[in-house]
Amino acid sequence: MMSAAQSQTTLESKLEALQCHFTWDLDPSKSMLLRREEKFEDIGTEEGNSWLGHIYNLRGFVQYKLGFTEDAQSFFNKAAEAFSKIRNADEGPWLVVNYGNLAWLHHHLGDQAESQAYLSKVNALMNKYPSPSQDQLHPEIYAEKGWTLMKFSREQKKEAADYFQRAIRMQPDMVEWNSCYVFGLVYTCDHSDTGQVADLLEKMRIAKEQDPENMFLAVLYLEQCAKKGEIIKEEARELARKVLRNPVSSYSGIIQLLYVYRYHVSIDEAIDLAEEALRTHPDERYLKRCAALCYKWKIMYVRDSRPNPSVIDRAISLHKEVIALYPHSSLAKKIELASIYAKLNYRQVEAEQMYQELLESDLEPADKQMIYNIYAKHLFYDRQYDRSTRNHMNAAAITHQSFYRENSITTLKKNRGRSHMWREVEVFLANLQEP
């Protein structure tokens, strides 16, 4: 007869073999989890969203990692209900990941009998709905894993696209899988390679024809056409009307459309579009975030034009609102607000105060490195050259490989002969550690 310890070991080995969020090496820091949860909240949970089950599964996992086990179980249960409605069936291979998550959750809660029950459900599903390819996972599992990686990490988008490609090869009739596969290609394409770009555009065109109601995809396709040199102003305005009719969601394509407006229509029209969306949905924090972004563009990037006081006031008030509405993922907006203050000659004191508060706050090394670099540039333009140099050194000293570190190192090398601190900079660069 198997001992309790042996039984526990056997259960754990079976759990480790499952395909679910608990076994996909999703182990970010707590601050990253909090930021991701705020991001996932903006996706929206409207009826008809074909990814609703996946959204609830992912949010359940995040809640578990944050220590909220009751919320985690609630989300996992919602995921099962959503799959049932979307697939119009009580069971199917799409529940393998969900049941795997529940098996792990009950294991961590100490309910081994319930954990074993979900393990049995997983096995029953896999026997009843085997993968079309013996040496590969079921396409439903590849699709959910691809979707999860795409949402969880920018660095894993290529891997996510590969999973979608595997799923599509086995089950090519799933339109939403192909759309997500194309999204992954957009972010991983080498846009300097004309062959890759042409191939991407053709894949996007086909995906758009197959998924005509997907405004997110339509906007990305329009953006790629604009980058190719096409005049797309009227198409962008027509697409805006459709996007505004959709439920508010980060999936609606509105923020991507605002970027299209910025580069290919006008920033003023981007502001008008964001404000129109806000008039229709005045309490939606995601739209406030979109509007704040547009006003930042107006102040920071429109040359030969000093914004009128009402634009400045609106920009500052929106940024303050967004910072309050996104307590865990507001770092970028705090930096943007500091940059807006820095751009306005009469608000330099507020800019300095914000940068100092950010540097004194409890930040992860990568975030602190970014702020040192941005603050150093602000000080340089304010002609505080030695302080600028010191902050570039602080950024470079943090051994996290990033654009900001490389930029600070490049700046130090370029300016070392011009600074009063050039001897100190020479020694610093000579002793600089690589990540």
Stockholm file with secondary structure:
# STOCKHOLM 1.0

chainA/1-435         MMSAAQSQTTLESKLEALQCHFTWDLDPSKSMLLRREEKFEDIGTEEGNSWLGHIYNLRGFVQYKLGFTEDAQSFFNKAAEAFSKIRNADEGPWLVVNYGNLAWLHHHLGDQAESQAYLSKVNALMNKYPSPSQDQLHPEIYAEKGWTLMKFSREQKKEAADYFQRAIRMQPDMVEWNSCYVFGLVYTCDHSDTGQVADLLEKMRIAKEQDPENMFLAVLYLEQCAKKGEIIKEEARELARKVLRNPVSSYSGIIQLLYVYRYHVSIDEAIDLAEEALRTHPDERYLKRCAALCYKWKIMYVRDSRPNPSVIDRAISLHKEVIALYPHSSLAKKIELASIYAKLNYRQVEAEQMYQELLESDLEPADKQMIYNIYAKHLFYDRQYDRSTRNHMNAAAITHQSFYRENSITTLKKNRGRSHMWREVEVFLANLQEP
#=GR chainA/1-435 SS CCCHHHHHHHHHHHHHTSCSGGGTTCCCCHHHHHHHHHHHHTTCCCTTCTTHHHHHHHHHHHHHHTTCHHHHHHHHHHHHHHHHHHHTSSCCGGGHHHHHHHHHHHHHTTCHHHHHHHHHHHHHHHHHSCCSSTTSCCHHHHHHHHHHHHHHCGGGHHHHHHHHHHHHHHCTTCHHHHHHHHHHHHHHCCTTCHHHHHHHHHHHHHHHHHCTTCHHHHHHHHHHHHHTTCCCHHHHHHHHHHHHHSCSCTTSSHHHHHHHHHHHTCHHHHHHHHHHHHHHSTTCHHHHHHHHHHHHHHHHHCTTCCCCHHHHHHHHHHHHHHHHHCTTSCHHHHHHHHHHHHHSGGGHHHHHHHHHHHHHSCCCHHHHHHHHHHHHHHHHHTTCHHHHHHHHHHHHHSCCCSHHHHHHHHHHHHHTTTSTTHHHHHHHHHTCCCC
#=GC SS_cons         CCCHHHHHHHHHHHHHTSCSGGGTTCCCCHHHHHHHHHHHHTTCCCTTCTTHHHHHHHHHHHHHHTTCHHHHHHHHHHHHHHHHHHHTSSCCGGGHHHHHHHHHHHHHTTCHHHHHHHHHHHHHHHHHSCCSSTTSCCHHHHHHHHHHHHHHCGGGHHHHHHHHHHHHHHCTTCHHHHHHHHHHHHHHCCTTCHHHHHHHHHHHHHHHHHCTTCHHHHHHHHHHHHHTTCCCHHHHHHHHHHHHHSCSCTTSSHHHHHHHHHHHTCHHHHHHHHHHHHHHSTTCHHHHHHHHHHHHHHHHHCTTCCCCHHHHHHHHHHHHHHHHHCTTSCHHHHHHHHHHHHHSGGGHHHHHHHHHHHHHSCCCHHHHHHHHHHHHHHHHHTTCHHHHHHHHHHHHHSCCCSHHHHHHHHHHHHHTTTSTTHHHHHHHHHTCCCC
//
